């Protein structure tokens, strides 16, 4: 079988398009990683978190300063966020498992107190929840969530260093890998 003169240029163009598509895919993956990966927490952001007193859904306040010196898992969530709701049973189970290891969990709700209270009537949560409203997005941004998406989870070491952050649904195995072993 011989190659006609018109088939060779078509093949060359096809290979050119394939190479360009591969380059575009790699560039897109790299750009996506840099854009959608959590950024490091801003200077003073963890201290600002510890200084916050946020309302609890049922009344009273959640004083985040009382959690200083513990390993702290902070989960920004909302009742209308499907992945947030999916991860809550796992966070509740981990909370029960890790509380004896000086680990505390807190969920910071990005919604109104009323909506969060209604949500809690349907879905039980064992760890403390705070209501930050939509302003909580700015707190999450200062802690590395440049996109402002949900859910967003951090693990803060007892010394205040951010050991882990993830934008998107977090899984038990990911948290177990960074939480204290004993």
C-alpha positions in Angstrom: 0.0 0.0 0.0 1.4 3.4 -1.0 0.8 6.7 0.7 -0.6 9.3 -1.6 0.8 12.8 -1.5 -2.4 14.2 0.1 -2.4 11.6 3.0 1.0 12.5 4.3 0.2 16.1 5.1 -3.1 15.0 6.8 -1.2 12.6 9.0 1.3 15.4 9.9 -1.5 17.7 10.8 -3.2 15.0 12.8 0.0 14.4 14.8 0.4 18.1 15.3 -3.1 18.3 16.7 -2.5 15.3 18.9 0.7 16.9 20.3 -1.0 20.2 20.9 -3.9 18.4 22.7 -1.5 16.6 25.0 0.4 19.8 25.7 -2.9 21.6 26.4 -4.1 18.8 28.7 -0.8 18.8 30.7 -0.9 22.6 31.0 -4.5 22.5 32.1 -3.7 19.9 34.8 -0.8 22.0 36.1 -2.9 25.2 36.1 -5.8 23.4 37.8 -3.5 22.1 40.5 -2.0 25.5 41.2 -5.4 27.3 41.0 -7.5 24.8 43.0 -5.0 23.6 45.5 -5.3 25.3 48.9 -2.7 28.0 49.5 -0.7 28.4 52.7 -2.5 30.2 55.5 -1.8 33.9 55.6 0.4 35.2 58.4 -1.7 35.6 61.5 -4.6 33.7 60.1 -4.5 30.9 62.6 -4.1 33.4 65.4 -7.2 35.2 64.1 -9.0 31.9 64.1 -8.1 31.3 67.7 -9.3 34.8 68.7 -12.7 34.3 67.1 -15.8 33.7 69.1 -18.5 32.6 66.8 -22.2 31.9 67.6 -23.3 28.3 68.1 -26.4 27.2 66.2 -28.5 26.7 69.4 -27.2 29.8 71.1 -24.1 30.8 73.0 -20.7 31.1 71.5 -17.9 28.8 70.4 -14.7 30.2 71.7 -12.1 28.9 69.4 -9.3 30.2 71.7 -10.2 27.4 74.1 -9.0 24.9 71.5 -5.5 26.3 71.4 -2.8 23.8 72.3 -4.8 20.8 70.8 -4.6 19.3 67.4 -7.6 21.1 65.7 -9.6 19.9 62.7 -11.5 22.8 61.2 -14.1 22.1 58.6 -15.8 24.9 56.7 -19.2 23.6 55.5 -22.8 24.5 54.6 -26.1 22.7 54.8 -26.6 23.1 51.1 -23.2 21.7 50.2 -23.6 18.0 49.2 -20.0 16.9 49.7 -20.0 18.7 53.1 -23.0 16.7 54.3 -21.5 13.5 52.9 -18.3 13.9 55.0 -20.1 14.8 58.3 -20.7 11.2 59.5 -17.0 10.4 59.0 -16.0 13.6 60.8 -18.3 12.7 63.7 -16.8 9.2 63.9 -13.3 10.6 63.8 -14.2 13.1 66.5 -15.3 10.3 68.8 -12.2 8.3 68.0 -9.7 11.2 68.4 -11.1 13.2 71.3 -9.0 11.1 73.8 -5.9 12.0 71.9 -6.2 15.7 72.5 -7.8 16.3 69.1 -10.8 18.6 68.7 -13.0 19.1 65.7 -15.1 22.2 64.9 -17.4 22.8 62.0 -17.7 26.4 60.8 -21.0 26.8 59.0 -21.3 29.2 56.0 -25.0 29.9 56.4 -27.5 31.4 58.7 -28.0 30.1 62.3 -31.6 29.3 61.4 -30.6 27.1 58.4 -28.0 25.4 60.4 -30.4 24.7 63.2 -32.9 23.2 60.8 -30.2 21.1 59.2 -29.1 19.7 62.7 -32.7 18.5 63.3 -32.2 16.1 60.4 -28.5 15.3 60.6 -26.8 14.7 64.0 -23.3 16.0 64.4 -21.3 15.2 67.5 -18.6 17.8 67.3 -19.0 21.6 68.0 -20.5 23.7 65.2 -20.2 27.5 64.9 -22.1 29.9 62.6 -19.9 32.2 60.6 -22.5 33.1 58.0 -21.2 34.0 54.5 -18.5 36.1 56.1 -16.9 32.8 57.1 -15.7 32.5 53.5 -13.2 35.3 54.2 -11.9 33.5 57.2 -11.5 30.3 55.1 -9.7 32.4 52.4 -7.2 33.7 55.0 -6.5 30.1 56.0 -5.7 29.1 52.4 -9.0 28.6 50.6 -8.3 31.1 47.8 -11.4 29.9 45.8 -13.8 30.1 48.7 -15.2 26.7 47.9 -16.7 24.2 50.2 -16.0 21.9 52.0 -12.6 23.1 53.2 -10.8 21.3 55.9 -7.6 22.1 57.9 -5.6 20.3 60.5 -3.8 22.7 62.8 -1.1 21.3 65.1 -0.9 22.2 68.8 1.8 24.8 68.0 -0.5 26.6 65.5 1.1 25.2 62.3 -1.2 24.1 59.5 -0.4 20.5 58.9 -3.0 19.7 56.3 -5.6 21.5 54.2 -7.9 20.3 51.6 -10.6 22.0 49.4 -13.2 19.4 48.6 -14.6 16.3 50.4 -12.2 14.9 52.9 -12.0 11.2 53.8 -11.2 9.5 57.0 -7.9 8.0 55.7 -6.6 11.4 54.7 -7.2 12.8 58.2 -5.9 9.7 60.0 -2.6 10.1 58.1 -2.0 13.5 59.7 -3.7 13.1 63.1 -1.8 11.9 66.2 -1.3 8.2 66.3 -1.6 7.9 70.0 
